[in-house]
Amino acid sequence: MLQHSYRRWSARSRGFTLVELAVTLAVMGIIAVIAVPSFNNLIRSNRLTSSANEMVALLQTARSAAISNRASAVVCPSTDGSTCAAAAGSRWIARQTKAGVTTVLRDSALAQGITASTSSNLSGASNQLTFTPAGFSRAGTNSSGSIGVCSTQLPGNNSIVVTAAVGRISTARRAATAACTAPPNT
């Protein structure tokens, strides 16, 4: 009796034929070819957004520390995580000097494939954006400075400009061309 029910079950279930398997794999391959480029752009766009958010957090940290500690705080590019560098790079720090002691408030690195450039106000101030104890921003003698984070691999609006103007921190998405041009002054 047991053998008889086994034969009935195996006669009904045939499995996949080679043709059905080949068609299924072909359809899955076509879907993958269509989806992969869109998925790559989604990943690049998320990296750009997270880098801009990290830059905003860096500026907000410096501004908050300047106000609460009643001492100026500086945001600048860095190569070693403790001192300011002259050229805009992929690593930025917020630091504060009070009573002769310099403290790094935050150390941030941009995501892979993201570049940073600075507005002429900021580059003219050795890429240092200072927040005063009153919370106002200074880029040399100017009251504003912008940092553009950009991805050369994204089409269209491939840059987010993070601006500190008179102490207000804001962001705006823009097209920066394939060369990731410097952001405008605000």
Rosetta constraint file for C-alpha pairs under 8 A:
AtomPair CA 1 CA 5 HARMONIC 6.57 0.50
AtomPair CA 2 CA 6 HARMONIC 6.42 0.50
AtomPair CA 3 CA 7 HARMONIC 6.43 0.50
AtomPair CA 4 CA 8 HARMONIC 6.50 0.50
AtomPair CA 5 CA 9 HARMONIC 6.30 0.50
AtomPair CA 6 CA 10 HARMONIC 6.22 0.50
AtomPair CA 7 CA 11 HARMONIC 6.04 0.50
AtomPair CA 8 CA 12 HARMONIC 6.58 0.50
AtomPair CA 9 CA 13 HARMONIC 6.53 0.50
AtomPair CA 10 CA 14 HARMONIC 7.28 0.50
AtomPair CA 16 CA 20 HARMONIC 6.18 0.50
AtomPair CA 16 CA 21 HARMONIC 6.47 0.50
AtomPair CA 17 CA 21 HARMONIC 6.35 0.50
AtomPair CA 18 CA 22 HARMONIC 6.16 0.50
AtomPair CA 19 CA 23 HARMONIC 6.18 0.50
AtomPair CA 20 CA 24 HARMONIC 6.18 0.50
AtomPair CA 21 CA 25 HARMONIC 6.19 0.50
AtomPair CA 22 CA 26 HARMONIC 6.12 0.50
AtomPair CA 23 CA 27 HARMONIC 6.22 0.50
AtomPair CA 24 CA 28 HARMONIC 6.21 0.50
AtomPair CA 25 CA 29 HARMONIC 6.06 0.50
AtomPair CA 26 CA 30 HARMONIC 6.28 0.50
AtomPair CA 27 CA 31 HARMONIC 6.29 0.50
AtomPair CA 28 CA 32 HARMONIC 6.16 0.50
AtomPair CA 29 CA 33 HARMONIC 6.21 0.50
AtomPair CA 30 CA 34 HARMONIC 6.40 0.50
AtomPair CA 31 CA 35 HARMONIC 6.07 0.50
AtomPair CA 32 CA 36 HARMONIC 5.86 0.50
AtomPair CA 33 CA 37 HARMONIC 7.57 0.50
AtomPair CA 34 CA 38 HARMONIC 7.46 0.50
AtomPair CA 35 CA 39 HARMONIC 6.08 0.50
AtomPair CA 36 CA 40 HARMONIC 6.15 0.50
AtomPair CA 37 CA 41 HARMONIC 6.33 0.50
AtomPair CA 38 CA 42 HARMONIC 6.24 0.50
AtomPair CA 39 CA 43 HARMONIC 6.28 0.50
AtomPair CA 40 CA 44 HARMONIC 6.24 0.50
AtomPair CA 41 CA 45 HARMONIC 5.98 0.50
AtomPair CA 41 CA 154 HARMONIC 6.53 0.50
AtomPair CA 42 CA 46 HARMONIC 6.14 0.50
AtomPair CA 43 CA 47 HARMONIC 6.24 0.50
AtomPair CA 44 CA 48 HARMONIC 6.25 0.50
AtomPair CA 44 CA 113 HARMONIC 7.91 0.50
AtomPair CA 44 CA 151 HARMONIC 7.37 0.50
AtomPair CA 44 CA 153 HARMONIC 7.49 0.50
AtomPair CA 44 CA 154 HARMONIC 6.86 0.50
AtomPair CA 45 CA 49 HARMONIC 6.23 0.50
AtomPair CA 45 CA 154 HARMONIC 7.24 0.50
AtomPair CA 45 CA 158 HARMONIC 7.97 0.50
AtomPair CA 46 CA 50 HARMONIC 6.03 0.50
AtomPair CA 47 CA 51 HARMONIC 6.08 0.50
AtomPair CA 47 CA 111 HARMONIC 5.79 0.50
AtomPair CA 47 CA 112 HARMONIC 7.52 0.50
AtomPair CA 47 CA 114 HARMONIC 7.46 0.50
AtomPair CA 48 CA 52 HARMONIC 6.27 0.50
AtomPair CA 48 CA 111 HARMONIC 7.34 0.50
AtomPair CA 48 CA 114 HARMONIC 6.48 0.50
AtomPair CA 48 CA 149 HARMONIC 6.93 0.50
AtomPair CA 48 CA 150 HARMONIC 6.65 0.50
AtomPair CA 48 CA 151 HARMONIC 6.63 0.50
AtomPair CA 48 CA 158 HARMONIC 7.99 0.50
AtomPair CA 48 CA 159 HARMONIC 7.49 0.50
AtomPair CA 48 CA 160 HARMONIC 7.48 0.50
AtomPair CA 49 CA 53 HARMONIC 6.13 0.50
AtomPair CA 49 CA 160 HARMONIC 7.56 0.50
AtomPair CA 50 CA 54 HARMONIC 6.07 0.50
AtomPair CA 50 CA 111 HARMONIC 7.62 0.50
AtomPair CA 51 CA 55 HARMONIC 6.23 0.50
AtomPair CA 51 CA 109 HARMONIC 7.91 0.50
AtomPair CA 51 CA 110 HARMONIC 5.23 0.50
AtomPair CA 51 CA 111 HARMONIC 5.93 0.50
AtomPair CA 51 CA 114 HARMONIC 7.58 0.50
AtomPair CA 51 CA 149 HARMONIC 7.06 0.50
AtomPair CA 52 CA 56 HARMONIC 6.26 0.50
AtomPair CA 52 CA 149 HARMONIC 6.33 0.50
AtomPair CA 52 CA 160 HARMONIC 6.42 0.50
AtomPair CA 52 CA 161 HARMONIC 7.70 0.50
AtomPair CA 52 CA 162 HARMONIC 6.84 0.50
AtomPair CA 52 CA 171 HARMONIC 7.91 0.50
AtomPair CA 53 CA 57 HARMONIC 6.20 0.50
AtomPair CA 54 CA 58 HARMONIC 6.16 0.50
AtomPair CA 54 CA 108 HARMONIC 6.94 0.50
AtomPair CA 54 CA 110 HARMONIC 7.79 0.50
AtomPair CA 55 CA 59 HARMONIC 6.31 0.50
AtomPair CA 55 CA 108 HARMONIC 7.60 0.50
AtomPair CA 55 CA 162 HARMONIC 7.19 0.50
AtomPair CA 56 CA 60 HARMONIC 6.09 0.50
AtomPair CA 56 CA 162 HARMONIC 6.73 0.50
AtomPair CA 56 CA 169 HARMONIC 7.07 0.50
AtomPair CA 56 CA 170 HARMONIC 7.80 0.50
AtomPair CA 57 CA 61 HARMONIC 5.98 0.50
AtomPair CA 58 CA 62 HARMONIC 6.38 0.50
AtomPair CA 58 CA 75 HARMONIC 7.45 0.50
AtomPair CA 58 CA 93 HARMONIC 7.26 0.50
AtomPair CA 58 CA 94 HARMONIC 6.27 0.50
AtomPair CA 58 CA 106 HARMONIC 6.43 0.50
AtomPair CA 58 CA 107 HARMONIC 7.87 0.50
AtomPair CA 58 CA 108 HARMONIC 7.25 0.50
AtomPair CA 59 CA 63 HARMONIC 6.18 0.50
AtomPair CA 59 CA 75 HARMONIC 6.74 0.50
AtomPair CA 59 CA 94 HARMONIC 7.34 0.50
AtomPair CA 59 CA 164 HARMONIC 7.82 0.50
AtomPair CA 59 CA 169 HARMONIC 7.46 0.50
AtomPair CA 60 CA 64 HARMONIC 5.95 0.50
AtomPair CA 60 CA 169 HARMONIC 7.53 0.50
AtomPair CA 61 CA 65 HARMONIC 6.09 0.50
AtomPair CA 61 CA 94 HARMONIC 7.32 0.50
AtomPair CA 61 CA 105 HARMONIC 7.19 0.50
AtomPair CA 61 CA 106 HARMONIC 7.30 0.50
AtomPair CA 62 CA 66 HARMONIC 6.09 0.50
AtomPair CA 62 CA 73 HARMONIC 5.39 0.50
AtomPair CA 62 CA 74 HARMONIC 6.59 0.50
AtomPair CA 62 CA 75 HARMONIC 6.81 0.50
AtomPair CA 62 CA 94 HARMONIC 5.64 0.50
AtomPair CA 62 CA 95 HARMONIC 7.07 0.50
AtomPair CA 62 CA 96 HARMONIC 7.78 0.50
AtomPair CA 62 CA 105 HARMONIC 7.14 0.50
AtomPair CA 62 CA 131 HARMONIC 6.78 0.50
AtomPair CA 63 CA 67 HARMONIC 6.33 0.50
AtomPair CA 63 CA 73 HARMONIC 6.85 0.50
AtomPair CA 63 CA 131 HARMONIC 5.50 0.50
AtomPair CA 63 CA 132 HARMONIC 7.68 0.50
AtomPair CA 63 CA 135 HARMONIC 5.61 0.50
AtomPair CA 63 CA 136 HARMONIC 7.81 0.50
AtomPair CA 63 CA 167 HARMONIC 7.55 0.50
AtomPair CA 64 CA 68 HARMONIC 6.10 0.50
AtomPair CA 64 CA 135 HARMONIC 7.39 0.50
AtomPair CA 65 CA 69 HARMONIC 5.65 0.50
AtomPair CA 65 CA 70 HARMONIC 7.77 0.50
AtomPair CA 65 CA 71 HARMONIC 7.77 0.50
AtomPair CA 65 CA 73 HARMONIC 6.87 0.50
AtomPair CA 65 CA 96 HARMONIC 7.87 0.50
AtomPair CA 66 CA 70 HARMONIC 5.49 0.50
AtomPair CA 66 CA 71 HARMONIC 5.03 0.50
AtomPair CA 66 CA 72 HARMONIC 4.97 0.50
AtomPair CA 66 CA 73 HARMONIC 5.25 0.50
AtomPair CA 66 CA 96 HARMONIC 7.68 0.50
AtomPair CA 66 CA 131 HARMONIC 6.19 0.50
AtomPair CA 66 CA 132 HARMONIC 6.03 0.50
AtomPair CA 66 CA 133 HARMONIC 4.79 0.50
AtomPair CA 66 CA 134 HARMONIC 7.46 0.50
AtomPair CA 66 CA 135 HARMONIC 6.47 0.50
AtomPair CA 67 CA 71 HARMONIC 7.08 0.50
AtomPair CA 67 CA 132 HARMONIC 7.37 0.50
AtomPair CA 67 CA 133 HARMONIC 4.69 0.50
AtomPair CA 67 CA 134 HARMONIC 5.82 0.50
AtomPair CA 67 CA 135 HARMONIC 5.58 0.50
AtomPair CA 68 CA 133 HARMONIC 7.73 0.50
AtomPair CA 69 CA 133 HARMONIC 7.48 0.50
AtomPair CA 70 CA 132 HARMONIC 7.99 0.50
AtomPair CA 70 CA 133 HARMONIC 4.62 0.50
AtomPair CA 70 CA 134 HARMONIC 7.66 0.50
AtomPair CA 71 CA 96 HARMONIC 7.31 0.50
AtomPair CA 71 CA 97 HARMONIC 7.32 0.50
AtomPair CA 71 CA 98 HARMONIC 6.28 0.50
AtomPair CA 71 CA 132 HARMONIC 6.74 0.50
AtomPair CA 71 CA 133 HARMONIC 5.10 0.50
AtomPair CA 72 CA 96 HARMONIC 6.43 0.50
AtomPair CA 72 CA 97 HARMONIC 7.34 0.50
AtomPair CA 72 CA 130 HARMONIC 6.62 0.50
AtomPair CA 72 CA 131 HARMONIC 5.48 0.50
AtomPair CA 72 CA 132 HARMONIC 4.55 0.50
AtomPair CA 72 CA 133 HARMONIC 5.42 0.50
AtomPair CA 73 CA 94 HARMONIC 6.91 0.50
AtomPair CA 73 CA 95 HARMONIC 5.70 0.50
AtomPair CA 73 CA 96 HARMONIC 4.44 0.50
AtomPair CA 73 CA 97 HARMONIC 7.14 0.50
AtomPair CA 73 CA 130 HARMONIC 5.69 0.50
AtomPair CA 73 CA 131 HARMONIC 5.26 0.50
AtomPair CA 73 CA 132 HARMONIC 6.81 0.50
AtomPair CA 74 CA 94 HARMONIC 5.59 0.50
AtomPair CA 74 CA 95 HARMONIC 5.39 0.50
AtomPair CA 74 CA 96 HARMONIC 6.24 0.50
AtomPair CA 74 CA 128 HARMONIC 6.36 0.50
AtomPair CA 74 CA 129 HARMONIC 5.61 0.50
AtomPair CA 74 CA 130 HARMONIC 4.41 0.50
AtomPair CA 74 CA 131 HARMONIC 6.31 0.50
AtomPair CA 75 CA 92 HARMONIC 7.07 0.50
AtomPair CA 75 CA 93 HARMONIC 5.68 0.50
AtomPair CA 75 CA 94 HARMONIC 4.37 0.50
AtomPair CA 75 CA 95 HARMONIC 6.53 0.50
AtomPair CA 75 CA 128 HARMONIC 5.76 0.50
AtomPair CA 75 CA 129 HARMONIC 5.17 0.50
AtomPair CA 75 CA 130 HARMONIC 6.39 0.50
AtomPair CA 76 CA 84 HARMONIC 5.61 0.50
AtomPair CA 76 CA 85 HARMONIC 7.10 0.50
AtomPair CA 76 CA 88 HARMONIC 7.98 0.50
AtomPair CA 76 CA 92 HARMONIC 5.59 0.50
AtomPair CA 76 CA 93 HARMONIC 5.66 0.50
AtomPair CA 76 CA 94 HARMONIC 6.64 0.50
AtomPair CA 76 CA 127 HARMONIC 5.87 0.50
AtomPair CA 76 CA 128 HARMONIC 4.74 0.50
AtomPair CA 76 CA 129 HARMONIC 6.50 0.50
AtomPair CA 77 CA 84 HARMONIC 5.66 0.50
AtomPair CA 77 CA 85 HARMONIC 5.40 0.50
AtomPair CA 77 CA 86 HARMONIC 7.21 0.50
AtomPair CA 77 CA 87 HARMONIC 6.86 0.50
AtomPair CA 77 CA 88 HARMONIC 5.45 0.50
AtomPair CA 77 CA 89 HARMONIC 5.92 0.50
AtomPair CA 77 CA 90 HARMONIC 7.51 0.50
AtomPair CA 77 CA 91 HARMONIC 5.77 0.50
AtomPair CA 77 CA 92 HARMONIC 4.14 0.50
AtomPair CA 77 CA 93 HARMONIC 6.19 0.50
AtomPair CA 77 CA 127 HARMONIC 7.00 0.50
AtomPair CA 77 CA 128 HARMONIC 7.72 0.50
AtomPair CA 78 CA 82 HARMONIC 6.92 0.50
AtomPair CA 78 CA 83 HARMONIC 5.87 0.50
AtomPair CA 78 CA 84 HARMONIC 4.77 0.50
AtomPair CA 78 CA 85 HARMONIC 4.81 0.50
AtomPair CA 78 CA 89 HARMONIC 7.26 0.50
AtomPair CA 78 CA 91 HARMONIC 5.63 0.50
AtomPair CA 78 CA 92 HARMONIC 5.34 0.50
AtomPair CA 78 CA 93 HARMONIC 6.34 0.50
AtomPair CA 79 CA 83 HARMONIC 7.43 0.50
AtomPair CA 79 CA 84 HARMONIC 7.49 0.50
AtomPair CA 79 CA 85 HARMONIC 6.38 0.50
AtomPair CA 79 CA 89 HARMONIC 7.85 0.50
AtomPair CA 79 CA 91 HARMONIC 6.61 0.50
AtomPair CA 81 CA 91 HARMONIC 7.60 0.50
AtomPair CA 81 CA 92 HARMONIC 7.55 0.50
AtomPair CA 81 CA 93 HARMONIC 6.47 0.50
AtomPair CA 81 CA 104 HARMONIC 7.92 0.50
AtomPair CA 81 CA 107 HARMONIC 6.20 0.50
AtomPair CA 82 CA 93 HARMONIC 7.34 0.50
AtomPair CA 82 CA 95 HARMONIC 7.91 0.50
AtomPair CA 82 CA 104 HARMONIC 6.35 0.50
AtomPair CA 84 CA 93 HARMONIC 7.72 0.50
AtomPair CA 84 CA 128 HARMONIC 7.93 0.50
AtomPair CA 86 CA 126 HARMONIC 5.48 0.50
AtomPair CA 86 CA 127 HARMONIC 6.40 0.50
AtomPair CA 87 CA 126 HARMONIC 7.56 0.50
AtomPair CA 87 CA 127 HARMONIC 6.97 0.50
AtomPair CA 88 CA 116 HARMONIC 6.29 0.50
AtomPair CA 88 CA 117 HARMONIC 6.01 0.50
AtomPair CA 88 CA 118 HARMONIC 6.95 0.50
AtomPair CA 88 CA 127 HARMONIC 6.71 0.50
AtomPair CA 89 CA 115 HARMONIC 7.12 0.50
AtomPair CA 89 CA 116 HARMONIC 6.04 0.50
AtomPair CA 89 CA 117 HARMONIC 7.74 0.50
AtomPair CA 90 CA 109 HARMONIC 5.66 0.50
AtomPair CA 90 CA 110 HARMONIC 5.15 0.50
AtomPair CA 90 CA 114 HARMONIC 7.57 0.50
AtomPair CA 90 CA 115 HARMONIC 6.23 0.50
AtomPair CA 90 CA 116 HARMONIC 6.33 0.50
AtomPair CA 91 CA 107 HARMONIC 7.41 0.50
AtomPair CA 91 CA 108 HARMONIC 5.71 0.50
AtomPair CA 91 CA 109 HARMONIC 4.31 0.50
AtomPair CA 91 CA 110 HARMONIC 6.29 0.50
AtomPair CA 92 CA 107 HARMONIC 6.09 0.50
AtomPair CA 92 CA 108 HARMONIC 5.27 0.50
AtomPair CA 92 CA 109 HARMONIC 6.29 0.50
AtomPair CA 93 CA 104 HARMONIC 6.91 0.50
AtomPair CA 93 CA 105 HARMONIC 7.38 0.50
AtomPair CA 93 CA 106 HARMONIC 5.58 0.50
AtomPair CA 93 CA 107 HARMONIC 4.49 0.50
AtomPair CA 93 CA 108 HARMONIC 6.05 0.50
AtomPair CA 94 CA 104 HARMONIC 5.97 0.50
AtomPair CA 94 CA 105 HARMONIC 5.28 0.50
AtomPair CA 94 CA 106 HARMONIC 5.16 0.50
AtomPair CA 94 CA 107 HARMONIC 6.62 0.50
AtomPair CA 95 CA 102 HARMONIC 6.82 0.50
AtomPair CA 95 CA 103 HARMONIC 5.51 0.50
AtomPair CA 95 CA 104 HARMONIC 4.25 0.50
AtomPair CA 95 CA 105 HARMONIC 5.14 0.50
AtomPair CA 95 CA 106 HARMONIC 7.10 0.50
AtomPair CA 96 CA 102 HARMONIC 5.52 0.50
AtomPair CA 96 CA 103 HARMONIC 5.32 0.50
AtomPair CA 96 CA 104 HARMONIC 6.52 0.50
AtomPair CA 96 CA 105 HARMONIC 7.01 0.50
AtomPair CA 97 CA 101 HARMONIC 5.32 0.50
AtomPair CA 97 CA 102 HARMONIC 4.10 0.50
AtomPair CA 97 CA 103 HARMONIC 6.26 0.50
AtomPair CA 98 CA 102 HARMONIC 6.52 0.50
AtomPair CA 110 CA 114 HARMONIC 6.20 0.50
AtomPair CA 110 CA 115 HARMONIC 7.40 0.50
AtomPair CA 113 CA 151 HARMONIC 6.19 0.50
AtomPair CA 113 CA 152 HARMONIC 7.73 0.50
AtomPair CA 113 CA 153 HARMONIC 7.90 0.50
AtomPair CA 114 CA 149 HARMONIC 6.43 0.50
AtomPair CA 114 CA 150 HARMONIC 5.45 0.50
AtomPair CA 114 CA 151 HARMONIC 4.93 0.50
AtomPair CA 114 CA 152 HARMONIC 7.71 0.50
AtomPair CA 115 CA 149 HARMONIC 5.63 0.50
AtomPair CA 115 CA 150 HARMONIC 5.30 0.50
AtomPair CA 115 CA 151 HARMONIC 6.47 0.50
AtomPair CA 115 CA 180 HARMONIC 7.82 0.50
AtomPair CA 116 CA 147 HARMONIC 6.68 0.50
AtomPair CA 116 CA 148 HARMONIC 5.49 0.50
AtomPair CA 116 CA 149 HARMONIC 4.60 0.50
AtomPair CA 116 CA 150 HARMONIC 6.35 0.50
AtomPair CA 117 CA 147 HARMONIC 5.82 0.50
AtomPair CA 117 CA 148 HARMONIC 5.17 0.50
AtomPair CA 117 CA 149 HARMONIC 6.69 0.50
AtomPair CA 117 CA 180 HARMONIC 7.84 0.50
AtomPair CA 117 CA 181 HARMONIC 7.42 0.50
AtomPair CA 117 CA 182 HARMONIC 5.31 0.50
AtomPair CA 117 CA 183 HARMONIC 7.04 0.50
AtomPair CA 118 CA 122 HARMONIC 5.87 0.50
AtomPair CA 118 CA 123 HARMONIC 5.87 0.50
AtomPair CA 118 CA 127 HARMONIC 7.04 0.50
AtomPair CA 118 CA 145 HARMONIC 7.64 0.50
AtomPair CA 118 CA 146 HARMONIC 5.80 0.50
AtomPair CA 118 CA 147 HARMONIC 4.57 0.50
AtomPair CA 118 CA 148 HARMONIC 6.03 0.50
AtomPair CA 118 CA 182 HARMONIC 5.73 0.50
AtomPair CA 118 CA 183 HARMONIC 6.21 0.50
AtomPair CA 119 CA 123 HARMONIC 6.12 0.50
AtomPair CA 119 CA 145 HARMONIC 6.23 0.50
AtomPair CA 119 CA 146 HARMONIC 5.20 0.50
AtomPair CA 119 CA 147 HARMONIC 6.41 0.50
AtomPair CA 119 CA 148 HARMONIC 7.78 0.50
AtomPair CA 119 CA 182 HARMONIC 5.77 0.50
AtomPair CA 119 CA 183 HARMONIC 5.08 0.50
AtomPair CA 119 CA 184 HARMONIC 5.52 0.50
AtomPair CA 119 CA 185 HARMONIC 5.56 0.50
AtomPair CA 120 CA 124 HARMONIC 5.80 0.50
AtomPair CA 120 CA 145 HARMONIC 7.92 0.50
AtomPair CA 120 CA 182 HARMONIC 7.98 0.50
AtomPair CA 120 CA 184 HARMONIC 7.46 0.50
AtomPair CA 120 CA 185 HARMONIC 6.74 0.50
AtomPair CA 121 CA 125 HARMONIC 6.57 0.50
AtomPair CA 121 CA 139 HARMONIC 6.11 0.50
AtomPair CA 121 CA 140 HARMONIC 7.36 0.50
AtomPair CA 121 CA 142 HARMONIC 6.52 0.50
AtomPair CA 121 CA 144 HARMONIC 7.10 0.50
AtomPair CA 121 CA 145 HARMONIC 5.58 0.50
AtomPair CA 121 CA 146 HARMONIC 7.77 0.50
AtomPair CA 121 CA 185 HARMONIC 6.54 0.50
AtomPair CA 122 CA 126 HARMONIC 6.71 0.50
AtomPair CA 122 CA 127 HARMONIC 4.85 0.50
AtomPair CA 122 CA 128 HARMONIC 6.43 0.50
AtomPair CA 122 CA 129 HARMONIC 6.75 0.50
AtomPair CA 122 CA 139 HARMONIC 5.32 0.50
AtomPair CA 122 CA 140 HARMONIC 7.31 0.50
AtomPair CA 122 CA 144 HARMONIC 7.84 0.50
AtomPair CA 122 CA 145 HARMONIC 5.02 0.50
AtomPair CA 122 CA 146 HARMONIC 6.69 0.50
AtomPair CA 122 CA 147 HARMONIC 7.98 0.50
AtomPair CA 123 CA 127 HARMONIC 4.65 0.50
AtomPair CA 123 CA 128 HARMONIC 7.80 0.50
AtomPair CA 124 CA 139 HARMONIC 7.87 0.50
AtomPair CA 124 CA 140 HARMONIC 7.06 0.50
AtomPair CA 125 CA 129 HARMONIC 7.64 0.50
AtomPair CA 125 CA 139 HARMONIC 5.58 0.50
AtomPair CA 125 CA 140 HARMONIC 4.59 0.50
AtomPair CA 125 CA 141 HARMONIC 7.97 0.50
AtomPair CA 127 CA 139 HARMONIC 7.77 0.50
AtomPair CA 128 CA 139 HARMONIC 6.36 0.50
AtomPair CA 128 CA 140 HARMONIC 7.71 0.50
AtomPair CA 129 CA 137 HARMONIC 6.76 0.50
AtomPair CA 129 CA 138 HARMONIC 5.81 0.50
AtomPair CA 129 CA 139 HARMONIC 4.89 0.50
AtomPair CA 129 CA 140 HARMONIC 7.66 0.50
AtomPair CA 129 CA 145 HARMONIC 6.88 0.50
AtomPair CA 130 CA 137 HARMONIC 5.58 0.50
AtomPair CA 130 CA 138 HARMONIC 5.06 0.50
AtomPair CA 130 CA 139 HARMONIC 6.34 0.50
AtomPair CA 131 CA 135 HARMONIC 5.64 0.50
AtomPair CA 131 CA 136 HARMONIC 5.41 0.50
AtomPair CA 131 CA 137 HARMONIC 4.48 0.50
AtomPair CA 131 CA 138 HARMONIC 6.27 0.50
AtomPair CA 131 CA 167 HARMONIC 7.31 0.50
AtomPair CA 132 CA 136 HARMONIC 5.37 0.50
AtomPair CA 132 CA 137 HARMONIC 6.44 0.50
AtomPair CA 132 CA 138 HARMONIC 7.64 0.50
AtomPair CA 135 CA 167 HARMONIC 5.63 0.50
AtomPair CA 136 CA 143 HARMONIC 7.67 0.50
AtomPair CA 136 CA 165 HARMONIC 7.83 0.50
AtomPair CA 136 CA 166 HARMONIC 4.91 0.50
AtomPair CA 136 CA 167 HARMONIC 4.11 0.50
AtomPair CA 136 CA 168 HARMONIC 7.88 0.50
AtomPair CA 137 CA 143 HARMONIC 5.70 0.50
AtomPair CA 137 CA 144 HARMONIC 6.27 0.50
AtomPair CA 137 CA 164 HARMONIC 6.32 0.50
AtomPair CA 137 CA 165 HARMONIC 6.23 0.50
AtomPair CA 137 CA 166 HARMONIC 5.03 0.50
AtomPair CA 137 CA 167 HARMONIC 4.76 0.50
AtomPair CA 138 CA 142 HARMONIC 5.70 0.50
AtomPair CA 138 CA 143 HARMONIC 4.56 0.50
AtomPair CA 138 CA 144 HARMONIC 5.95 0.50
AtomPair CA 138 CA 145 HARMONIC 7.47 0.50
AtomPair CA 138 CA 166 HARMONIC 7.34 0.50
AtomPair CA 139 CA 143 HARMONIC 6.06 0.50
AtomPair CA 139 CA 144 HARMONIC 5.92 0.50
AtomPair CA 139 CA 145 HARMONIC 5.75 0.50
AtomPair CA 143 CA 165 HARMONIC 5.92 0.50
AtomPair CA 143 CA 166 HARMONIC 5.34 0.50
AtomPair CA 144 CA 163 HARMONIC 7.15 0.50
AtomPair CA 144 CA 164 HARMONIC 5.47 0.50
AtomPair CA 144 CA 165 HARMONIC 4.09 0.50
AtomPair CA 144 CA 166 HARMONIC 6.08 0.50
AtomPair CA 144 CA 185 HARMONIC 7.32 0.50
AtomPair CA 144 CA 186 HARMONIC 6.70 0.50
AtomPair CA 145 CA 163 HARMONIC 5.87 0.50
AtomPair CA 145 CA 164 HARMONIC 5.67 0.50
AtomPair CA 145 CA 165 HARMONIC 6.57 0.50
AtomPair CA 145 CA 185 HARMONIC 6.35 0.50
AtomPair CA 145 CA 186 HARMONIC 7.17 0.50
AtomPair CA 146 CA 161 HARMONIC 6.43 0.50
AtomPair CA 146 CA 162 HARMONIC 5.59 0.50
AtomPair CA 146 CA 163 HARMONIC 4.27 0.50
AtomPair CA 146 CA 164 HARMONIC 6.43 0.50
AtomPair CA 146 CA 183 HARMONIC 6.48 0.50
AtomPair CA 146 CA 184 HARMONIC 7.19 0.50
AtomPair CA 146 CA 185 HARMONIC 6.29 0.50
AtomPair CA 146 CA 186 HARMONIC 7.26 0.50
AtomPair CA 147 CA 161 HARMONIC 5.73 0.50
AtomPair CA 147 CA 162 HARMONIC 5.22 0.50
AtomPair CA 147 CA 163 HARMONIC 6.39 0.50
AtomPair CA 147 CA 183 HARMONIC 6.71 0.50
AtomPair CA 148 CA 159 HARMONIC 6.42 0.50
AtomPair CA 148 CA 160 HARMONIC 5.74 0.50
AtomPair CA 148 CA 161 HARMONIC 4.29 0.50
AtomPair CA 148 CA 162 HARMONIC 6.15 0.50
AtomPair CA 148 CA 182 HARMONIC 6.61 0.50
AtomPair CA 148 CA 183 HARMONIC 5.48 0.50
AtomPair CA 149 CA 159 HARMONIC 5.59 0.50
AtomPair CA 149 CA 160 HARMONIC 5.45 0.50
AtomPair CA 149 CA 161 HARMONIC 6.35 0.50
AtomPair CA 149 CA 162 HARMONIC 7.82 0.50
AtomPair CA 150 CA 158 HARMONIC 5.71 0.50
AtomPair CA 150 CA 159 HARMONIC 4.20 0.50
AtomPair CA 150 CA 160 HARMONIC 6.49 0.50
AtomPair CA 150 CA 176 HARMONIC 7.39 0.50
AtomPair CA 150 CA 180 HARMONIC 5.91 0.50
AtomPair CA 151 CA 158 HARMONIC 5.57 0.50
AtomPair CA 151 CA 159 HARMONIC 6.52 0.50
AtomPair CA 151 CA 180 HARMONIC 7.21 0.50
AtomPair CA 152 CA 158 HARMONIC 6.92 0.50
AtomPair CA 152 CA 177 HARMONIC 7.76 0.50
AtomPair CA 152 CA 178 HARMONIC 5.17 0.50
AtomPair CA 152 CA 179 HARMONIC 6.59 0.50
AtomPair CA 152 CA 180 HARMONIC 6.38 0.50
AtomPair CA 153 CA 158 HARMONIC 7.91 0.50
AtomPair CA 153 CA 178 HARMONIC 7.66 0.50
AtomPair CA 154 CA 158 HARMONIC 5.34 0.50
AtomPair CA 156 CA 175 HARMONIC 5.68 0.50
AtomPair CA 156 CA 177 HARMONIC 7.87 0.50
AtomPair CA 157 CA 173 HARMONIC 6.29 0.50
AtomPair CA 157 CA 174 HARMONIC 4.83 0.50
AtomPair CA 157 CA 175 HARMONIC 3.99 0.50
AtomPair CA 157 CA 176 HARMONIC 6.92 0.50
AtomPair CA 158 CA 173 HARMONIC 7.57 0.50
AtomPair CA 158 CA 174 HARMONIC 6.56 0.50
AtomPair CA 158 CA 175 HARMONIC 5.42 0.50
AtomPair CA 158 CA 176 HARMONIC 6.13 0.50
AtomPair CA 158 CA 177 HARMONIC 7.49 0.50
AtomPair CA 158 CA 180 HARMONIC 7.95 0.50
AtomPair CA 159 CA 173 HARMONIC 5.76 0.50
AtomPair CA 159 CA 174 HARMONIC 5.33 0.50
AtomPair CA 159 CA 175 HARMONIC 5.93 0.50
AtomPair CA 159 CA 176 HARMONIC 5.73 0.50
AtomPair CA 159 CA 180 HARMONIC 7.36 0.50
AtomPair CA 160 CA 171 HARMONIC 6.53 0.50
AtomPair CA 160 CA 172 HARMONIC 5.53 0.50
AtomPair CA 160 CA 173 HARMONIC 4.32 0.50
AtomPair CA 160 CA 174 HARMONIC 6.09 0.50
AtomPair CA 161 CA 171 HARMONIC 5.43 0.50
AtomPair CA 161 CA 172 HARMONIC 5.25 0.50
AtomPair CA 161 CA 173 HARMONIC 6.26 0.50
AtomPair CA 161 CA 174 HARMONIC 7.36 0.50
AtomPair CA 161 CA 183 HARMONIC 6.47 0.50
AtomPair CA 162 CA 169 HARMONIC 7.07 0.50
AtomPair CA 162 CA 170 HARMONIC 5.77 0.50
AtomPair CA 162 CA 171 HARMONIC 4.53 0.50
AtomPair CA 162 CA 172 HARMONIC 6.83 0.50
AtomPair CA 163 CA 168 HARMONIC 7.82 0.50
AtomPair CA 163 CA 169 HARMONIC 5.54 0.50
AtomPair CA 163 CA 170 HARMONIC 5.29 0.50
AtomPair CA 163 CA 171 HARMONIC 6.20 0.50
AtomPair CA 163 CA 186 HARMONIC 7.27 0.50
AtomPair CA 164 CA 168 HARMONIC 5.44 0.50
AtomPair CA 164 CA 169 HARMONIC 4.48 0.50
AtomPair CA 164 CA 170 HARMONIC 6.62 0.50
AtomPair CA 165 CA 169 HARMONIC 6.61 0.50
AtomPair CA 165 CA 186 HARMONIC 7.18 0.50
AtomPair CA 176 CA 180 HARMONIC 4.93 0.50
AtomPair CA 176 CA 181 HARMONIC 5.33 0.50
AtomPair CA 176 CA 182 HARMONIC 7.68 0.50
AtomPair CA 176 CA 183 HARMONIC 7.82 0.50
AtomPair CA 177 CA 181 HARMONIC 6.55 0.50
